Structure formats: C-alpha cells, structure tokens
Amino acid sequence: MEENEQLTQSRERIERILSVFDALRVSLGDGKTERQLLDEIFRHVHSLKAAAQTQELADLARLAHASEDVLQAIRTGRIGFDEHVLNVLNHTAGLFLELLSAKQSPNTSVVLNELATISTISAPRPKAEVAVILSALPSELSHALTDEEKHLLQTSMSEGANLFLISTSFDIADFDRQFQRLKDKLNTAGELISTAPQVEQDRSDKIDFRILYSRCSDVEAIRADIGAFEGVAVTPINGGAALPGSDLMQTPLVAPYKEQARFVRVNVDDLDQVISSAYGLAHRTEDILGRASVMKETLEDIRESALGLAASVIRLRLTSIEPLLQRVERAGRAAARACGKDVDFRVFGEDLMLDQSLCDAIADPLIHLVRNAVDHGIEPPAERAKYAKPASGRVSIKAMSSHGQIRIAVRDDGRGIDANAIEAACVRMGLTHHQFPLAFDESVRMIFRSGFSTAPMVSETSGRGVGLDVVETEVERLGGQVRVVSAPGVGSVFEVRLPVTFGLLDAVVLRAGNQRYVIDASSVVAPLALQADEWGQFESMKLVELVGQPVDPDERRTYALLFCELKNDLSQSAGIRRVCLELDEVEKREQVVIRSLGTHASRWFGVAGATELRDGSVALLLDLSRLLKK
C-alpha cells in the first residue's frame, strides 16, 4: 500500500473517532450507548496505533497508546468516566489529526501527562457485587468471563438490568446467519455480556451457544421478542430480579450517528481519463448525427448513454462536505469550551458534494474562521446581557453551490468588527502611520494582516495573529476570495468563495457578440411563468457590456432576452435581484462539466470556470451576480 493511501486511511479513522466522540457527548448518562461508543473508539484507537507504528509516526503511536490505556481502564472499570475524561480524550483525538497533518508536530507532553494522571484515579465501586452474580452462573461460563465482560456485567446490573442465560441450538449449516439474527434482535433492547459456543459429541450436526444477556425487562418480554427463533431458551438468573439498591429504568434506544457509506479508492487521474473518453465518444456521435439520418435515433441513445456514464464517473470524484462541516463544528465547540463561552452551532448544506482535494484544502481556513468567530466575535455572557442578547452566542456555518462556485459562510451574532479595538492594536503594534478613525474596509484589511491581532495576550485560541492571514493566503491559493460583512453589536459574516475544481452543472448556453458563455440554469426564469405585473421588476442589461465587449451602435437591432433571478450572497440579507439580459442568442440547455481556471481564477472578474461543450468548443462560466456588482 502506498504511503499516502495509508495516511488517508489514518485520517479517515481519526475523523471517525472524532465523530463517535460527538455522539458520546450527546449520550452521556445512557450507560448502554456509552459503553458501545467507548468500545468503538477503543477499536479505532487500537487500529490507529498499529497504523502509526507501521508508518513510523512515533509521536502519534505514543499518544494513541496512552489513549488506549485510558480507554481500556474505563472499559474494565478501573477508572471512572465523566465529562472531564471525555474532554481530555476528545482533545487527544484532535491532536491525532494535528500529528498526522501538521508540518510541525504539536507538543504532546502536556496531554500525555494528563492521560497518565487520569489512569491513576480509581473509580467508585459499582453497587452490584459481581461475585454474587457469578456464583449463580454455570462455572465454565463464569470462569471464562474477561475483565471487560465482568465490568459490563457489574455496570449493567447496577443500572437496574436483569440478567438472563439464553441457550441456543442451531443447525451447523446455517448457524452463523441464525446466530447473527438473534444477536441483532437481542441488542435492540439489551446487552450481550458474553457468548460461548459448544458442540455436543452426540449432536455433531448442531452448534449451541450460551449467551449471558442483560435487559431491563422480565423473562416473558424476552421470550415474546425471540419467539420466532427455534431452539432458543431463556432462563432468568437470580430469579430475574434486579439486585438490591439498583433502580429499575428503561434504557432509551438512540441512533447517535449515521453509518458511513462503503467505498473504494480510485486514482483521480484514472477517473478523469474515463470522463474524457466518455465525453469524447459523445462529441464523435454529435459529428456523425450531422451526416447520418437512418442511424440518428440509435446515435442519440449512444450519446446520451456516454454522457450519463461521464456524469456517473464525475460523481465518483465528489465527496460529501458533511464530514468537513462536522470537523469544523467540533473545532468551534472545542474553542468555545477553551474560552468558557456558551455557543450554539448550526450547520447548513451538509448534502453539498465537493471534490475531495477541495475539501482537504479548505478545512484549515474554515476552522480558523470558526475559532475566530468564537474567540473574537462572541462576547462573554455579561457583555451580551448589556445589549439584551441571549447568554448563548450563535455561530452558523452554511455551504452552498451557486454559479459554478462553492460559497461557505461563517456567521456569528457577536460584537462585530470593533474599529476601536483594531485602532488600539495598531497603536500597540506601532502601526501609527494609519489615519484614524479607520474606515470599515481598512479595518478588514488590518485583521487579515500577517501578525496582527486584537488579543492583548496569547491564549490557546488566539493572539498570534496568524489565523485570518492563513485563511486569506490559502483561499487565494485555491483561486478564491474571502468577503466580510460586519455590523457593530450585531455580528459578522466571513464568506469564502471558491471555484469548483471539477463538477457537473445544469447550464444554459448563450452567445453575446462573437463569444459563447454558459450560466447556471437554476437562475433562469421562464417568461411564461411571470405575471404581467412582474415584467417591470426586471432591470435590463446588455450582456456584452457586462463582459466588457464593445456594444453594437445599431440601436435598431433586436436582442434575445433571458430573464434571471439572482439570490444575494450568503453574507447578505435575504433577497433576489431580477435582471433581463439582452444577448444575441440563447442556444440550448445542457449538463456540462465545469473545470477550475486554476490559482489565478480570482483575477478573471465574473468568470467562475470553463467547460467543453458537446460540440467540442470551450465556453466560460459566468458569475452573473458578481458581474452585476461591477
């Protein structure tokens, strides 16, 4: 396996660990779910440690090993588990990601010492005495229990569950399928403590299992649930009664996170080759269609099939933005905890699909923006109370695709860009050549300046003046832009606009002057869909003027009309701008493959990308909303 593929797998495993930690935080207090999620985290950390050792990532392997020790101590009941331990383990998992991707490895000595300290704290003993329970079990079963299983037995019983011994007898030909069905059924309402298989000498065609099972119900409820299974018997242990001192409670069933989809890894260059081949086939059928009449219908089918194949392969290149948004949200929550602020996070646009390379590249800038919103934007509760704001701040992260661009906005309801604080920082840093007071645009430029920070001292989340500088540098490297809108006392919006590196778009092909262009079809309005009194709401614009071409001086000439409705940017308030474009010809509507113009894309004002049309010609994708702001 290539090294970069191993690193990718490790990164995905860490993302999974962080996702399960999110689910664990939601499920604190739900004993069964806590145990299941801790078990899953333990398995992932163990695998991560092995992978790190294989890749000779010594710091990562050492940190994973220390986390594994703590998780194992929790699973065996040697130490307790509470929110403090959860926060330390969650922070450690964040360091896993930094160790894997950072150019400079973070210092792990502090968290290693903290993990070692946690390992020395003894947990309070559960109310249930395991010896009493074990004495009621068959000796060969009780002696076979591991430390983890004994701890699970203790905690389950102390939570009020009853204990049962379930005996099965399945045909050896299909026992695996039958046994899995039974386990799935039992796990919906209870917990499997231990399973032990056995084969009787005189029944070689059968395989038997004895299952130690706990559940907050009586024996009749269990028998009713598994009545469809033949050869299964249920026996209550200790009369089926909960141990003295425990409270009988029904454990809620929750689904804290979604199962990840199965996938295969494919080289991006190979995918691009398949896409190009499929579109090449479609273009060749286009040429033949112009000369053939008998085969026209068949060739049309072939062309549509080729285009469908290309579209399907393009979708293989794309990945959901949801894991990225979850990671950014986690970073925001961690920053809020570090700052001691109560912040409500909301995420929109999880169904958006992006090229994986773009997801990887934009992760750090988005994390910087969210941490900046928490630390600099959201005020402390006392300050928010002065302005009649809720004690809990709000940060939203919204992603969308529009006009061949990706737009991701981070919005907070905090103090806004504080010109006074920026001016004070300028004075403190010796930047006194500026004219005070600063205009808004000047204030924005200052906060993006390398080394500039309004924080009076360096903290865990800010003060070094590298956050927004990193954001702007990385976004511009990707051919994008950062836009800022802010109002004092109301909040700020930082919007990242990026060209799509590779994607499908339903587009309208049009011609203005001697050039062909495409625009996002979602912005086009059919004239027949408009009421008579709506026509006057559209402002007329000549497309040649918008794109900088010379205007035909003949005032008598006629134009084709294209009605468009353009939504405001994410950074703006809700609203729609209605425009009637005057152009030479509206040719057709077709699905096109949009490609980025590279790192200098932002210099092509009003151009979001380019595409090869079905006839082989190249057309630019216009960003109408930006052209109209010129």
C-alpha positions, -999 to 999 in steps of 0.1 A, spaced: 0 0 0 14 35 -9 23 58 20 -2 85 10 -30 59 10 -20 48 45 -21 84 57 -56 88 41 -69 58 59 -55 70 92 -70 104 87 -104 89 80 -101 67 111 -93 98 132 -123 116 117 -144 86 127 -131 87 162 -140 124 165 -174 117 151 -180 90 177 -168 113 204 -195 138 193 -221 110 197 -207 100 230 -210 136 244 -247 135 234 -252 101 251 -236 108 284 -256 92 311 -270 65 288 -250 35 301 -255 11 272 -248 36 245 -218 50 264 -203 15 265 -210 8 229 -194 40 217 -164 36 240 -159 2 226 -159 15 191 -135 43 199 -112 18 216 -111 -4 184 -104 26 162 -76 39 185 -60 5 187 -60 2 149 -47 38 146 -18 29 169 -9 -1 148 -10 20 116 11 48 132 37 22 142 38 8 107 42 43 93 69 51 119 49 80 133 64 77 168 45 107 184 12 96 171 18 60 181 28 71 217 -3 93 221 -26 66 207 -11 41 231 -17 64 261 -53 69 250 -58 32 246 -46 27 281 -72 51 295 -100 37 273 -91 1 285 -91 12 321 -126 27 316 -138 -5 299 -126 -26 327 -140 -3 354 -105 5 369 -112 43 364 -144 63 362 -157 80 331 -171 116 333 -172 148 312 -136 157 322 -122 124 310 -143 128 278 -129 163 272 -93 151 276 -98 121 253 -116 142 228 -88 168 228 -63 140 224 -82 128 193 -79 163 179 -41 161 184 -41 128 165 -52 148 134 -27 175 140 1 150 143 -9 134 111 -13 165 90 8 193 106 41 203 92 53 210 127 42 184 153 24 199 183 38 193 218 21 163 233 39 162 267 11 180 285 -17 158 273 4 126 279 9 137 315 -29 144 318 -37 109 304 -12 94 329 -29 113 358 -63 101 348 -51 65 348 -42 67 385 -77 78 396 -97 49 409 -134 46 400 -161 42 427 -171 6 430 -205 -3 414 -233 -11 437 -237 -46 423 -213 -72 437 -201 -93 408 -192 -123 430 -229 -128 439 -239 -128 402 -211 -151 391 -220 -177 417 -253 -181 400 -238 -189 366 -225 -222 353 -189 -225 365 -174 -229 330 -192 -197 319 -183 -176 350 -146 -186 348 -145 -177 311 -156 -140 316 -129 -114 307 -123 -83 329 -142 -62 304 -172 -86 305 -172 -87 343 -172 -49 343 -200 -48 318 -219 -72 339 -214 -50 370 -224 -18 354 -254 -32 336 -268 -48 368 -261 -16 388 -282 3 363 -312 -19 371 -310 -45 343 -320 -81 349 -297 -110 339 -306 -140 317 -289 -170 303 -300 -177 267 -293 -212 253 -294 -218 215 -292 -248 192 -288 -241 155 -281 -263 125 -244 -262 118 -251 -255 81 -266 -220 87 -258 -213 124 -238 -181 115 -268 -165 99 -292 -176 126 -269 -165 154 -263 -131 139 -301 -125 135 -306 -135 171 -278 -111 183 -292 -83 163 -327 -89 179 -313 -91 214 -292 -60 210 -321 -37 202 -333 -37 238 -305 -52 259 -268 -60 260 -249 -92 253 -224 -97 281 -207 -129 268 -213 -157 243 -198 -191 244 -202 -218 217 -201 -255 222 -207 -287 202 -221 -319 219 -205 -352 209 -238 -369 201 -252 -338 182 -224 -331 156 -250 -315 132 -258 -288 158 -239 -260 173 -250 -245 206 -244 -211 222 -249 -199 257 -254 -161 259 -252 -141 291 -277 -113 285 -289 -82 305 -320 -62 299 -345 -40 318 -375 -63 314 -388 -96 326 -383 -130 311 -417 -131 293 -409 -100 273 -377 -115 261 -394 -148 252 -420 -129 232 -393 -109 213 -374 -140 202 -404 -164 198 -397 -167 161 -363 -184 167 -364 -222 171 -342 -240 196 -338 -209 218 -345 -210 256 -343 -182 281 -335 -187 318 -335 -158 344 -305 -156 367 -311 -148 404 -348 -151 398 -347 -124 371 -348 -97 397 -325 -67 398 -300 -66 427 -309 -46 458 -301 -10 457 -304 -5 419 -331 15 403 -351 -2 375 -350 20 344 -357 16 308 -326 24 287 -336 46 258 -326 35 223 -307 61 203 -290 63 170 -263 89 177 -246 89 143 -251 77 108 -233 47 94 -206 57 69 -210 45 33 -188 18 19 -164 30 -8 -134 21 -29 -104 42 -37 -99 53 -73 -70 73 -87 -83 107 -97 -63 107 -129 -79 75 -139 -113 89 -133 -105 120 -154 -94 97 -182 -127 78 -182 -146 111 -181 -127 125 -211 -132 93 -230 -170 93 -224 -172 129 -235 -150 122 -265 -175 95 -275 -204 119 -271 -186 145 -293 -180 120 -320 -216 109 -321 -225 146 -324 -204 148 -356 -220 117 -370 -255 130 -362 -250 158 -386 -243 134 -415 -265 104 -407 -302 102 -409 -310 65 -407 -289 59 -376 -299 92 -359 -321 77 -331 -295 50 -323 -267 75 -322 -288 98 -299 -292 69 -275 -254 62 -276 -246 98 -270 -270 101 -240 -255 68 -226 -220 82 -229 -230 115 -212 -247 95 -185 -216 74 -179 -194 106 -177 -218 121 -152 -218 89 -131 -180 89 -130 -178 126 -121 -200 118 -91 -174 92 -80 -149 121 -78 -171 140 -55 -174 135 -17 -199 148 8 -190 180 26 -207 168 57 -176 153 74 -158 186 68 -186 206 83 -187 183 113 -150 187 118 -153 225 116 -182 224 141 -161 203 165 -133 228 163 -157 256 172 -171 237 202 -136 230 214 -127 267 211 -159 276 230 -150 253 258 -115 267 259 -129 303 261 -156 294 286 -183 306 263 -217 290 257 -222 289 219 -249 273 198 -236 260 165 -258 254 135 -247 238 102 -264 240 68 -256 225 34 -244 191 45 -257 175 13 -233 195 -9 -208 174 -29 -173 186 -34 -141 174 -50 -121 157 -22 -90 178 -29 -110 210 -23 -125 196 10 -89 188 22 -76 223 12 -104 243 27 -105 226 61 -79 246 79 -92 280 67 -127 272 78 -115 260 112 -96 293 116 -128 313 107 -149 294 133 -124 297 160 -121 335 152 -159 338 154 -159 322 189 -129 340 203 -132 375 188 -169 376 178 -190 361 205 -190 383 237 -188 369 272 -223 364 288 -221 396 309 -213 417 279 -241 401 259 -266 408 287 -258 446 284 -271 445 248 -301 423 256 -286 394 238 -292 357 248 -265 344 271 -257 317 245 -240 330 213 -248 317 179 -224 306 151 -237 292 119 -218 275 91 -236 275 57 -224 259 25 -240 261 -10 -231 259 -46 -241 287 -70 -230 298 -105 -202 271 -105 -188 283 -72 -187 270 -37 -197 295 -10 -192 288 26 -202 315 52 -194 316 89 -218 339 107 -218 349 143 -242 372 164 -213 387 183 -198 422 187 -189 427 150 -156 441 138 -146 466 165 -129 496 149 -117 509 183 -101 476 192 -83 475 158 -71 511 163 -58 502 198 -40 472 184 -25 494 156 -11 518 183 1 489 205 20 474 175 34 507 163 13 509 132 6 546 138 10 557 102 -26 549 96 -52 577 96 -77 572 125 -106 565 126 -102 536 102 -128 530 75 -145 496 75 -125 484 45 -93 495 62 -103 476 94 -110 445 74 -76 447 57 -59 451 91 -74 420 106 -61 400 76 -26 414 80 1 389 90 10 391 127 -20 414 135 -42 405 165 -65 425 187 -60 400 215 -38 416 243 -21 383 251 -16 349 235 -42 323 245 -50 287 234 -72 300 207 -58 334 196 -32 361 200 -5 351 175 -20 370 145 -18 341 121 -54 329 118 -70 352 92 -37 357 73 -36 319 69 -73 319 57 -67 346 30 -35 331 18 -49 296 14 -82 307 -2 -63 329 -27 -40 299 -35 -72 280 -44 -83 308 -67 -110 320 -43 -118 351 -22 -128 359 13 -156 385 18 -165 402 51 -197 418 62 -200 432 98 -222 454 119 -211 466 154 -231 449 181 -249 427 155 -222 402 143 -200 393 114 -201 371 83 -169 358 67 -177 342 34 -153 320 14 -160 318 -23 -141 291 -42 -142 280 -78 -154 244 -83 -124 223 -92 -145 198 -110 -182 193 -111 -215 189 -130 -238 219 -137 -271 223 -155 -263 252 -177 -278 275 -204 -256 281 -234 -258 316 -248 -240 338 -273 -231 375 -269 -211 391 -297 -187 365 -311 -183 346 -278 -203 317 -262 -209 315 -225 -228 294 -200 -247 304 -169 -262 284 -141 -296 272 -153 -311 275 -118 -311 313 -121 -331 314 -154 -368 321 -152 -392 311 -180 -411 342 -193 -444 323 -193 -440 318 -156 -442 355 -149 -473 375 -142 -479 407 -163 -471 430 -134 -437 413 -128 -421 422 -161 -414 457 -148 -394 443 -119 -366 432 -142 -338 456 -149 -324 454 -184 -287 447 -190 -267 441 -222 -245 410 -217 -218 424 -239 -214 453 -216 -212 431 -185 -184 410 -201 -165 440 -214 -172 436 -251 -180 466 -274 -217 474 -278 -232 473 -313 -241 510 -321 -271 500 -342 -300 509 -319 -325 492 -343 -311 457 -339 -331 432 -319 -319 411 -289 -328 378 -274 -340 382 -238 -331 360 -209 -348 365 -176 -327 357 -145 -333 358 -107 -301 360 -87 -301 353 -49 -280 375 -27 -247 362 -13 -247 342 19 -231 372 36 -261 394 27 -297 395 39 -323 375 20 -333 390 -13 -334 384 -50 -322 406 -79 -342 404 -111 -324 410 -144 -333 408 -180 -302 400 -201 -301 413 -237 -279 390 -258 -275 376 -293 -288 341 -289 -300 316 -262 -288 284 -278 -298 255 -255 -297 239 -221 -274 211 -213 -255 195 -184 -218 205 -185 -186 196 -167 -171 227 -150 -134 229 -146 -115 254 -125 -93 281 -141 -65 274 -115 -49 295 -89 -54 328 -108 -91 323 -113 -100 352 -90 -83 376 -115 -109 367 -141 -136 390 -129 -170 375 -132 -157 342 -146 -163 311 -124 -148 284 -146 -148 269 -181 -164 240 -198 -161 220 -230 -195 219 -247 -208 188 -265 -197 201 -299 -161 204 -286 -160 242 -282 -150 259 -250 -172 283 -231 -167 304 -200 -190 300 -170 -202 335 -159 -208 345 -124 -237 369 -131 -241 381 -95 -205 393 -94 -207 409 -129 -238 428 -119 -220 443 -89 -192 458 -111 
